[in-house]
Amino acid sequence: MRIATYLHDGVQRAGLVADDLVHPFADGLDARAVVALGLDAALALGAETIARTSGVPLADVRLLAPLAPASVRDFVAFEEHVEGVRRSIDGTGGVPEAWYDAPTFYFTNPHTILGPGDDVPFPADSVARDFELEVAVVVGAGGRNLSVDEARDAVFGYTVLNDWSARDLQSREMKVNLGPAKGKDFSTTLGPWIVTADELEPYRDAEGFLDLACTASVNGEVVGRDLLSNMGWTFEAMIAYASRSSRVVAGDVLGSGTVGNGGCLAELWGRRGQQDPPPLRNGDEVTLTVEGIGTLTNRVASAEPAPRLPPVRRRDSAAARRDAAALREAGARTEAAARREAGAR
Protein backbone atom coordinates (compact mmCIF):
# COMPACT_ATOMS: atom_id res chain seq x y z
CA MET A 1 0.00 0.00 0.00
CA ARG A 2 1.21 3.52 -0.80
CA ILE A 3 0.06 6.27 1.58
CA ALA A 4 0.17 9.85 0.34
CA THR A 5 -0.68 13.31 1.61
CA TYR A 6 -1.96 15.58 -1.12
CA LEU A 7 -3.87 18.68 -2.14
CA HIS A 8 -7.00 18.36 -4.25
CA ASP A 9 -9.32 21.26 -4.99
CA GLY A 10 -7.53 23.27 -2.31
CA VAL A 11 -8.11 20.69 0.43
CA GLN A 12 -5.32 18.70 2.08
CA ARG A 13 -6.11 15.03 2.57
CA ALA A 14 -4.37 11.73 3.15
CA GLY A 15 -5.18 8.62 1.18
CA LEU A 16 -3.79 5.59 -0.54
CA VAL A 17 -2.52 5.44 -4.10
CA ALA A 18 -3.59 2.50 -6.28
CA ASP A 19 -3.74 2.17 -10.07
CA ASP A 20 -3.01 5.89 -10.60
CA LEU A 21 -5.90 6.87 -8.36
CA VAL A 22 -5.83 8.40 -4.89
CA HIS A 23 -8.47 7.13 -2.46
CA PRO A 24 -8.99 9.48 0.52
CA PHE A 25 -9.20 8.08 4.02
CA ALA A 26 -12.47 8.68 5.85
CA ASP A 27 -13.01 10.96 8.85
CA GLY A 28 -10.18 13.30 7.90
CA LEU A 29 -7.51 10.85 9.02
CA ASP A 30 -4.05 12.18 8.31
CA ALA A 31 -1.09 9.99 7.44
CA ARG A 32 0.38 10.19 10.93
CA ALA A 33 -2.86 8.86 12.42
CA VAL A 34 -2.91 6.01 9.91
CA VAL A 35 0.71 5.12 10.75
CA ALA A 36 -0.17 5.10 14.45
CA LEU A 37 -2.78 2.41 13.79
CA GLY A 38 0.03 -0.03 13.04
CA LEU A 39 0.64 -1.91 9.82
CA ASP A 40 -2.07 -4.59 10.07
CA ALA A 41 -4.84 -2.14 10.95
CA ALA A 42 -3.67 0.28 8.27
CA LEU A 43 -3.77 -2.43 5.61
CA ALA A 44 -7.31 -3.31 6.65
CA LEU A 45 -8.25 0.37 6.48
CA GLY A 46 -6.74 0.56 3.02
CA ALA A 47 -8.82 -2.32 1.71
CA GLU A 48 -11.94 -0.73 3.16
CA THR A 49 -11.04 2.68 1.66
CA ILE A 50 -10.62 1.27 -1.87
CA ALA A 51 -13.96 -0.54 -1.59
CA ARG A 52 -15.68 2.62 -0.35
CA THR A 53 -14.28 5.29 -2.68
CA SER A 54 -13.89 5.71 -6.42
CA GLY A 55 -10.72 7.78 -6.03
CA VAL A 56 -9.40 10.79 -7.93
CA PRO A 57 -6.75 10.66 -10.65
CA LEU A 58 -3.23 10.94 -9.28
CA ALA A 59 -2.49 13.42 -12.07
CA ASP A 60 -5.11 15.80 -10.62
CA VAL A 61 -3.56 16.12 -7.15
CA ARG A 62 -0.44 17.78 -5.82
CA LEU A 63 1.59 15.44 -3.65
CA LEU A 64 2.94 16.85 -0.37
CA ALA A 65 5.38 15.38 2.13
CA PRO A 66 3.75 12.04 3.02
CA LEU A 67 3.56 12.79 6.76
CA ALA A 68 4.55 15.28 9.44
CA PRO A 69 7.18 13.26 11.34
CA ALA A 70 7.19 13.02 15.11
CA SER A 71 10.98 13.34 14.87
CA VAL A 72 13.69 12.83 12.27
CA ARG A 73 16.86 10.89 13.08
CA ASP A 74 19.39 10.65 10.28
CA PHE A 75 21.91 7.82 10.42
CA VAL A 76 25.17 7.27 8.52
CA ALA A 77 25.02 3.61 7.55
CA PHE A 78 27.13 3.54 4.36
CA GLU A 79 30.87 3.09 4.84
CA GLU A 80 31.74 4.38 1.36
CA HIS A 81 29.85 7.61 2.01
CA VAL A 82 31.63 8.18 5.32
CA GLU A 83 35.04 7.76 3.71
CA GLY A 84 34.40 10.12 0.79
CA VAL A 85 32.57 12.86 2.66
CA ARG A 86 35.04 12.87 5.54
CA ARG A 87 37.81 13.64 3.10
CA SER A 88 35.69 16.39 1.50
CA ILE A 89 34.47 18.05 4.72
CA ASP A 90 37.54 17.96 6.98
CA GLY A 91 40.32 16.62 4.77
CA THR A 92 40.72 13.42 6.78
CA GLY A 93 40.83 10.08 4.99
CA GLY A 94 39.49 6.71 6.08
CA VAL A 95 36.57 5.71 8.29
CA PRO A 96 36.83 6.40 12.05
CA GLU A 97 36.85 3.26 14.18
CA ALA A 98 33.92 4.62 16.19
CA TRP A 99 31.75 4.25 13.08
CA TYR A 100 31.95 0.47 13.41
CA ASP A 101 30.77 0.50 17.04
CA ALA A 102 27.14 1.53 16.52
CA PRO A 103 24.79 3.06 13.93
CA THR A 104 25.43 6.75 14.67
CA PHE A 105 22.75 9.37 13.98
CA TYR A 106 21.91 13.00 14.52
CA PHE A 107 18.54 14.70 14.96
CA THR A 108 17.44 17.05 12.20
CA ASN A 109 14.56 19.50 11.98
CA PRO A 110 11.01 18.06 11.70
CA HIS A 111 9.64 21.58 11.10
CA THR A 112 11.31 22.09 7.71
CA ILE A 113 9.98 19.02 5.89
CA LEU A 114 9.31 19.47 2.19
CA GLY A 115 7.54 17.27 -0.33
CA PRO A 116 7.74 16.33 -4.02
CA GLY A 117 8.13 19.27 -6.37
CA ASP A 118 8.85 21.82 -3.64
CA ASP A 119 11.64 24.33 -4.14
CA VAL A 120 14.43 23.85 -1.58
CA PRO A 121 15.46 27.17 0.04
CA PHE A 122 19.19 26.86 0.78
CA PRO A 123 20.76 29.41 3.12
CA ALA A 124 21.50 32.45 0.98
CA ASP A 125 25.17 32.56 1.99
CA SER A 126 25.87 28.91 1.13
CA VAL A 127 27.77 28.19 -2.07
CA ALA A 128 28.65 24.49 -1.54
CA ARG A 129 25.14 23.11 -1.94
CA ASP A 130 24.52 19.38 -2.03
CA PHE A 131 21.84 16.69 -1.98
CA GLU A 132 21.91 13.33 -0.18
CA LEU A 133 20.11 10.23 -1.49
CA GLU A 134 18.63 8.21 1.36
CA VAL A 135 15.79 5.87 2.21
CA ALA A 136 13.86 6.45 5.44
CA VAL A 137 11.98 3.97 7.57
CA VAL A 138 8.73 5.14 9.16
CA VAL A 139 8.07 3.74 12.64
CA GLY A 140 4.58 2.43 13.27
CA ALA A 141 4.89 1.31 16.89
CA GLY A 142 6.96 2.82 19.66
CA GLY A 143 8.86 1.51 22.62
CA ARG A 144 12.00 1.62 24.73
CA ASN A 145 15.02 -0.67 24.56
CA LEU A 146 13.61 -2.63 21.65
CA SER A 147 15.37 -5.75 20.45
CA VAL A 148 16.07 -6.08 16.74
CA ASP A 149 13.17 -8.55 16.44
CA GLU A 150 10.82 -6.15 18.23
CA ALA A 151 12.06 -3.33 16.03
CA ARG A 152 11.15 -5.31 12.93
CA ASP A 153 7.55 -5.45 14.18
CA ALA A 154 7.71 -1.66 14.65
CA VAL A 155 8.45 -0.96 10.96
CA PHE A 156 5.49 0.58 9.18
CA GLY A 157 6.95 1.50 5.82
CA TYR A 158 9.54 3.40 3.81
CA THR A 159 9.93 6.61 1.84
CA VAL A 160 12.67 8.42 -0.09
CA LEU A 161 14.60 11.06 1.87
CA ASN A 162 16.79 13.89 0.57
CA ASP A 163 19.01 15.29 3.31
CA TRP A 164 19.94 18.62 1.71
CA SER A 165 23.33 19.90 2.87
CA ALA A 166 25.08 23.27 2.85
CA ARG A 167 28.59 21.81 2.91
CA ASP A 168 30.41 25.08 3.54
CA LEU A 169 28.30 25.80 6.62
CA GLN A 170 28.55 22.18 7.74
CA SER A 171 32.34 22.12 7.45
CA ARG A 172 32.70 25.22 9.61
CA GLU A 173 30.27 24.28 12.35
CA MET A 174 31.41 20.66 12.73
CA LYS A 175 34.80 21.94 13.90
CA VAL A 176 33.01 22.60 17.21
CA ASN A 177 32.41 18.80 17.47
CA LEU A 178 28.67 18.97 17.98
CA GLY A 179 27.67 17.60 14.60
CA PRO A 180 25.83 19.34 11.75
CA ALA A 181 23.36 22.12 12.51
CA LYS A 182 22.63 25.03 10.17
CA GLY A 183 24.35 23.12 7.39
CA LYS A 184 21.42 20.70 7.49
CA ASP A 185 18.32 21.93 9.28
CA PHE A 186 16.91 24.25 6.59
CA SER A 187 15.24 21.46 4.55
CA THR A 188 14.62 17.73 4.39
CA THR A 189 12.49 16.29 1.61
CA LEU A 190 10.33 13.16 1.97
CA GLY A 191 8.24 11.41 -0.66
CA PRO A 192 6.63 10.70 -2.92
CA TRP A 193 4.64 8.53 -0.48
CA ILE A 194 5.06 5.87 2.20
CA VAL A 195 5.29 2.33 0.86
CA THR A 196 4.18 -0.13 3.52
CA ALA A 197 6.70 -2.71 4.68
CA ASP A 198 4.84 -5.71 3.22
CA GLU A 199 5.41 -4.40 -0.33
CA LEU A 200 9.19 -4.42 0.06
CA GLU A 201 9.56 -7.83 1.70
CA PRO A 202 10.30 -9.49 -1.68
CA TYR A 203 13.46 -7.34 -1.85
CA ARG A 204 14.81 -8.51 1.53
CA ASP A 205 18.00 -10.54 1.32
CA ALA A 206 19.20 -13.33 3.62
CA GLU A 207 20.90 -10.86 5.98
CA GLY A 208 17.79 -8.70 6.35
CA PHE A 209 18.82 -5.86 4.01
CA LEU A 210 16.56 -4.45 1.30
CA ASP A 211 18.16 -4.96 -2.12
CA LEU A 212 16.83 -1.80 -3.78
CA ALA A 213 18.53 0.08 -6.63
CA CYS A 214 19.04 3.78 -5.81
CA THR A 215 19.82 6.48 -8.38
CA ALA A 216 20.51 10.21 -8.14
CA SER A 217 20.52 12.65 -11.05
CA VAL A 218 21.06 16.39 -11.43
CA ASN A 219 19.34 18.10 -14.36
CA GLY A 220 18.71 14.71 -15.92
CA GLU A 221 22.31 13.47 -15.67
CA VAL A 222 22.94 10.48 -13.41
CA VAL A 223 25.66 11.23 -10.85
CA GLY A 224 25.23 8.32 -8.43
CA ARG A 225 24.03 4.72 -8.23
CA ASP A 226 24.10 2.26 -5.35
CA LEU A 227 22.21 -0.59 -3.73
CA LEU A 228 20.43 0.03 -0.45
CA SER A 229 21.64 -3.42 0.64
CA ASN A 230 25.17 -1.97 0.96
CA MET A 231 24.14 -0.52 4.34
CA GLY A 232 26.22 -1.49 7.35
CA TRP A 233 23.16 -1.96 9.57
CA THR A 234 19.57 -2.95 8.88
CA PHE A 235 16.74 -0.54 9.56
CA GLU A 236 15.67 -2.81 12.41
CA ALA A 237 19.09 -2.44 14.04
CA MET A 238 18.87 1.34 13.69
CA ILE A 239 15.41 1.45 15.29
CA ALA A 240 16.65 -0.75 18.14
CA TYR A 241 19.65 1.52 18.67
CA ALA A 242 17.50 4.66 18.58
CA SER A 243 15.28 3.19 21.30
CA ARG A 244 18.21 2.25 23.56
CA SER A 245 17.82 4.03 26.92
CA SER A 246 15.35 6.25 25.05
CA ARG A 247 12.07 5.99 23.16
CA VAL A 248 10.78 5.79 19.61
CA VAL A 249 7.15 6.56 18.75
CA ALA A 250 4.80 6.04 15.85
CA GLY A 251 5.56 8.60 13.16
CA ASP A 252 9.29 8.78 13.85
CA VAL A 253 11.36 8.88 10.65
CA LEU A 254 14.85 7.33 10.55
CA GLY A 255 17.05 8.03 7.53
CA SER A 256 19.47 5.41 6.27
CA GLY A 257 22.22 7.90 5.68
CA THR A 258 23.49 8.64 2.21
CA VAL A 259 24.14 5.76 -0.17
CA GLY A 260 27.63 5.41 -1.59
CA ASN A 261 28.97 5.68 -5.14
CA GLY A 262 27.76 9.22 -5.73
CA GLY A 263 24.81 9.38 -3.38
CA CYS A 264 25.88 12.98 -2.80
CA LEU A 265 28.27 15.41 -4.44
CA ALA A 266 30.57 15.78 -1.42
CA GLU A 267 31.55 12.12 -1.60
CA LEU A 268 32.66 12.63 -5.20
CA TRP A 269 34.48 15.86 -4.28
CA GLY A 270 36.41 14.00 -1.60
CA ARG A 271 37.43 11.20 -3.95
CA ARG A 272 38.34 13.47 -6.88
CA GLY A 273 40.01 16.23 -4.89
CA GLN A 274 37.91 18.95 -6.51
CA GLN A 275 34.29 20.05 -6.74
CA ASP A 276 33.40 17.85 -9.69
CA PRO A 277 30.47 17.77 -10.36
CA PRO A 278 30.00 21.40 -9.28
CA PRO A 279 27.86 22.39 -6.28
CA LEU A 280 24.16 22.81 -6.86
CA ARG A 281 22.93 26.17 -8.13
CA ASN A 282 19.56 27.89 -8.13
CA GLY A 283 17.29 26.23 -10.66
CA ASP A 284 19.09 22.86 -10.61
CA GLU A 285 16.70 19.93 -10.49
CA VAL A 286 17.61 16.92 -8.34
CA THR A 287 15.83 13.60 -8.84
CA LEU A 288 16.18 10.63 -6.51
CA THR A 289 14.76 7.27 -7.52
CA VAL A 290 14.54 4.18 -5.31
CA GLU A 291 13.35 0.85 -6.68
CA GLY A 292 10.06 -0.26 -5.15
CA ILE A 293 9.36 3.15 -3.60
CA GLY A 294 9.35 5.85 -6.26
CA THR A 295 10.87 9.09 -7.49
CA LEU A 296 11.37 12.38 -5.65
CA THR A 297 12.24 15.58 -7.54
CA ASN A 298 13.00 19.05 -6.19
CA ARG A 299 14.50 22.26 -7.48
CA VAL A 300 17.24 24.24 -5.75
CA ALA A 301 16.50 27.81 -4.63
CA SER A 302 17.79 30.38 -2.15
CA ALA A 303 16.15 31.57 1.05
CA GLU A 304 16.00 35.26 1.90
CA PRO A 305 19.22 36.46 3.53
CA ALA A 306 19.04 36.10 7.31
CA PRO A 307 19.62 39.02 9.69
CA ARG A 308 23.19 39.30 10.92
CA LEU A 309 24.12 38.13 14.40
CA PRO A 310 26.12 40.32 16.77
CA PRO A 311 29.77 39.28 17.13
CA VAL A 312 30.73 36.88 19.88
CA ARG A 313 31.76 38.35 23.21
CA ARG A 314 35.32 37.17 23.70
CA ARG A 315 36.56 36.73 27.26
CA ASP A 316 40.18 37.00 28.33
CA SER A 317 40.99 33.64 29.97
CA ALA A 318 43.11 35.20 32.73
CA ALA A 319 40.34 37.66 33.55
CA ALA A 320 37.81 34.84 33.55
CA ARG A 321 39.94 32.92 36.07
CA ARG A 322 40.21 36.00 38.27
CA ASP A 323 36.44 36.46 38.15
CA ALA A 324 35.91 32.82 39.09
CA ALA A 325 38.34 33.13 42.02
CA ALA A 326 36.56 36.26 43.22
CA LEU A 327 33.21 34.46 43.08
CA ARG A 328 34.58 31.55 45.09
CA GLU A 329 35.99 33.96 47.69
CA ALA A 330 32.70 35.83 47.94
CA GLY A 331 30.84 32.53 48.32
CA ALA A 332 33.16 31.44 51.10
CA ARG A 333 32.59 34.73 52.95
CA THR A 334 28.83 34.34 52.61
CA GLU A 335 28.94 30.79 53.97
CA ALA A 336 31.15 31.87 56.90
CA ALA A 337 28.76 34.70 57.75
CA ALA A 338 25.80 32.30 57.66
CA ARG A 339 27.56 29.93 60.05
CA ARG A 340 28.35 32.76 62.46
CA GLU A 341 24.75 33.93 62.37
CA ALA A 342 23.49 30.40 63.02
CA GLY A 343 25.92 30.08 65.97
CA ALA A 344 24.71 33.35 67.44
CA ARG A 345 21.18 31.95 67.64
Beta strands, then each sheet from edge to edge (+ up, - down):
strand 1: 2-8
strand 2: 11-18
strand 3: 21-24
strand 4: 56-57
strand 5: 62-63
strand 6: 72-75
strand 7: 105-108
strand 8: 113-114
strand 9: 119-122
strand 10: 129-130
strand 11: 133-139
strand 12: 155-162
strand 13: 165-166
strand 14: 188-196
strand 15: 213-218
strand 16: 221-227
strand 17: 253-255
strand 18: 285-290
strand 19: 294-302
sheet 1: 4+ 3- 2+ 1- 5+
sheet 2: 4+ 3- 2+ 1- 14+ 8+
sheet 3: 4+ 3- 2+ 1- 14+ 12- 11+ 17- 6- 7+
sheet 4: 9+ 19+ 18- 15+ 16-
sheet 5: 10+ 13-
end
